[in-house]
């Protein structure tokens, strides 16, 4: 009699994870071979990716700074705007 500590579903999940890891390993080996064969091409591609990522980070930082400046300007303005020719009438009841 065989006693198993795990179910068939766990065994299947383990096989799927092992297959995914194997495929990723083969892809990494393939990319390594391509990089060794064409180093200049991949150097330019990597430089381009870093350049585009840097531009994206710069644009995002400018947007955040601009939003913070707008929030600071909104906080510095008085909360109740001044209005000319407006009078507040308060009725007082003296009992």
C-alpha positions as CSV (number, residue, x, y, z in Angstrom):
1,X,0.0,0.0,0.0
2,X,1.4,3.4,-1.0
3,X,0.7,6.4,1.2
4,X,1.0,9.8,-0.5
5,X,1.4,13.0,1.3
6,X,0.2,15.1,-1.7
7,X,-2.6,14.8,-4.2
8,X,-2.5,14.3,-7.9
9,X,-3.3,18.0,-8.4
10,X,-0.1,19.0,-6.5
11,X,1.9,16.6,-8.6
12,X,0.5,18.0,-11.8
13,X,1.2,21.6,-10.6
14,X,4.8,20.6,-9.8
15,X,5.2,19.2,-13.3
16,X,3.8,22.4,-14.8
17,X,6.2,24.5,-12.8
18,X,9.2,22.3,-13.7
19,X,8.2,22.5,-17.4
20,X,8.0,26.3,-17.2
21,X,11.4,26.5,-15.5
22,X,12.9,24.3,-18.2
23,X,11.5,26.5,-21.0
24,X,12.8,29.6,-19.3
25,X,16.2,28.0,-18.9
26,X,16.3,27.1,-22.6
27,X,15.3,30.7,-23.6
28,X,18.0,32.1,-21.4
29,X,20.6,29.8,-23.0
30,X,19.4,30.9,-26.4
31,X,19.6,34.6,-25.6
32,X,23.1,34.0,-24.2
33,X,24.2,32.4,-27.5
34,X,22.7,35.2,-29.6
35,X,24.3,37.9,-27.4
36,X,27.7,36.1,-27.8
37,X,27.2,35.9,-31.6
38,X,26.0,39.5,-32.1
39,X,27.3,41.7,-29.2
40,X,27.2,45.0,-30.9
41,X,23.6,44.6,-31.9
42,X,22.5,43.8,-28.4
43,X,24.6,46.6,-27.0
44,X,22.7,49.1,-29.1
45,X,19.4,47.5,-28.2
46,X,20.2,47.6,-24.5
47,X,21.3,51.3,-24.9
48,X,18.1,52.1,-26.6
49,X,16.0,50.4,-23.9
50,X,17.9,52.3,-21.2
51,X,17.5,55.6,-23.1
52,X,13.7,55.1,-23.6
53,X,13.3,54.1,-19.9
54,X,15.3,57.2,-18.8
55,X,13.0,59.5,-20.9
56,X,10.0,57.8,-19.5
57,X,11.3,58.3,-15.9
58,X,12.1,61.9,-16.6
59,X,8.6,62.6,-18.0
60,X,6.9,60.9,-15.1
61,X,9.0,62.9,-12.6
62,X,8.1,66.2,-14.3
63,X,4.4,65.2,-14.2
64,X,4.7,64.5,-10.5
65,X,6.5,67.7,-9.8
66,X,3.9,69.7,-11.8
67,X,1.0,68.0,-9.9
68,X,2.7,68.7,-6.5
69,X,3.2,72.4,-7.5
70,X,-0.5,72.6,-8.4
71,X,-1.5,71.1,-5.1
72,X,0.8,73.5,-3.2
73,X,-0.7,76.5,-5.1
74,X,-4.2,75.3,-4.3
75,X,-3.3,75.0,-0.6
76,X,-1.7,78.5,-0.4
77,X,-4.9,80.2,-1.7
78,X,-7.4,81.2,0.9
79,X,-10.1,78.6,1.4
80,X,-12.9,81.2,1.3
81,X,-12.7,83.5,-1.7
82,X,-13.2,87.2,-1.2
83,X,-16.4,88.6,-2.7
84,X,-17.3,92.2,-3.0
85,X,-20.7,93.6,-2.0
86,X,-21.6,90.6,0.0
87,X,-23.0,91.1,3.5
88,X,-23.8,88.4,6.0
89,X,-26.9,88.9,7.9
90,X,-27.3,87.1,11.2
91,X,-30.7,87.1,12.9
92,X,-30.4,87.3,16.7
93,X,-33.3,86.3,18.8
94,X,-33.2,87.8,22.2
95,X,-35.6,86.0,24.5
